[in-house]
Amino acid sequence: MMQRLLSILLASALMTSSAWAAEACQSQYTVRPNDTIFSIARNNLGDSIHWPLILDSNPELMGTSLVDGQQGMILTIPCMDLPDEVVAPTNNKLIEIKLLTSAHYAPFADQATPNQGLMIELVEAALDAAPSQRDFSITWEDNWSQHLDPLLSQHRFDMGFPWPRPNCDAQPTGTMCQEFIFSEPLISLPINLFVKAEDEQRYQTNTDIVGKSVCRPQGFSTFDLDGSKRGWIRNNKIALVTGVDFADCFNKLHTGNVDAVFANLVVGAKSILNLGLRYKVIALEQPVSEQELYVIVSKQHPQAATYISQFNTGLKTLRDNGNYEELVSRYYNDFQALFK
């Protein structure tokens, strides 16, 4: 399907040759007034989506604002002209990108879904459209709590998805902000509060959840519940109950073991339909937040910036040639058809 194999060096040899090439052609840039990391990437590397390469080559920028450039700072501009294909002289072992995701997240990522879900198709298509196409494999690990640490942080896998991004401006010291690089967003979705239909009148606003119990899958991010000065979890305003997956959370809601479930609108609606809970469980009309989903790579990964930059380039190609819109529209239409 997406198998375009490239014969390349072992990882250690690849890193050595890449480092030599970067040293040979890298340059320096002095930050000017009104510069941002995005404008610097656009003006020096041809496209703003290459900003992770600037970040990776200038570790002193870690934790600083990407928007407010520090006038007078001298930055290293990395080389973009790395070889697409390198042949190892003594070993032709193939190096593939190892992707990590989780199932039971239909219609975005689920092995029982046609083509395994929208996120799978988008990520595969973006990698296939990337300038340096590589073979890749996908591993499904249903326990989200294992993804960040140890599986991604220890480089057992190269890229993980789909992950939301916390507000790194408000909480720059958070683990994900400090330790991971994010791709351009794959999609943006509303997060809604799901309750029993019979309890709808008890939740006139989202703040009515205070004092109640809420379910999220084990290891799934919860920073949106603390965002916007809510502090719902941090200040013990709600009781967080963990489920095996979203289906387990909605079953707990149906059986009265929790008061509500927080989920993005599409995943929540799909879960309700699959469990036969239509009209029994509803989503409150007012979204709690908006959530963008990303591909992530550990900042400590030796190829972190390269992988993200290549992926972003492929994703931009999908957006420019209309394939992104076609993929998303197909899934949206299929999803809408379920409610007819």
Stockholm file with secondary structure:
# STOCKHOLM 1.0

chainA/1-340         MMQRLLSILLASALMTSSAWAAEACQSQYTVRPNDTIFSIARNNLGDSIHWPLILDSNPELMGTSLVDGQQGMILTIPCMDLPDEVVAPTNNKLIEIKLLTSAHYAPFADQATPNQGLMIELVEAALDAAPSQRDFSITWEDNWSQHLDPLLSQHRFDMGFPWPRPNCDAQPTGTMCQEFIFSEPLISLPINLFVKAEDEQRYQTNTDIVGKSVCRPQGFSTFDLDGSKRGWIRNNKIALVTGVDFADCFNKLHTGNVDAVFANLVVGAKSILNLGLRYKVIALEQPVSEQELYVIVSKQHPQAATYISQFNTGLKTLRDNGNYEELVSRYYNDFQALFK
#=GR chainA/1-340 SS CCCCCCCCCCHHHHHHHHHHHHHHHCEEEECCTTCCHHHHHHHHHSSGGGHHHHHHHCGGGTTSCSSSCCTTCEEEECCCCCCSCCCCSSCCCCCCEEEEECSSBTTTBCTTSGGGCHHHHHHHHHHHHSSSCCCEEEEECCCGGGIIIIIITTTSSSEEEEEECCCTTTCTTSHHHHHEEECSCSEEEEEEEEEEGGGGGGCSSGGGGTTSEEEEETTCCCHHHHTTTTCTTTTTSSEEEEESSHHHHHHHHHTTSCSEEEEEHHHHHHHHHHTTCBTTEEECSSCSEEEEEEEEEETTSTTHHHHHHHHHHHHHHHHHHTHHHHHHHHHHHHHHHTTC
#=GC SS_cons         CCCCCCCCCCHHHHHHHHHHHHHHHCEEEECCTTCCHHHHHHHHHSSGGGHHHHHHHCGGGTTSCSSSCCTTCEEEECCCCCCSCCCCSSCCCCCCEEEEECSSBTTTBCTTSGGGCHHHHHHHHHHHHSSSCCCEEEEECCCGGGIIIIIITTTSSSEEEEEECCCTTTCTTSHHHHHEEECSCSEEEEEEEEEEGGGGGGCSSGGGGTTSEEEEETTCCCHHHHTTTTCTTTTTSSEEEEESSHHHHHHHHHTTSCSEEEEEHHHHHHHHHHTTCBTTEEECSSCSEEEEEEEEEETTSTTHHHHHHHHHHHHHHHHHHTHHHHHHHHHHHHHHHTTC
//
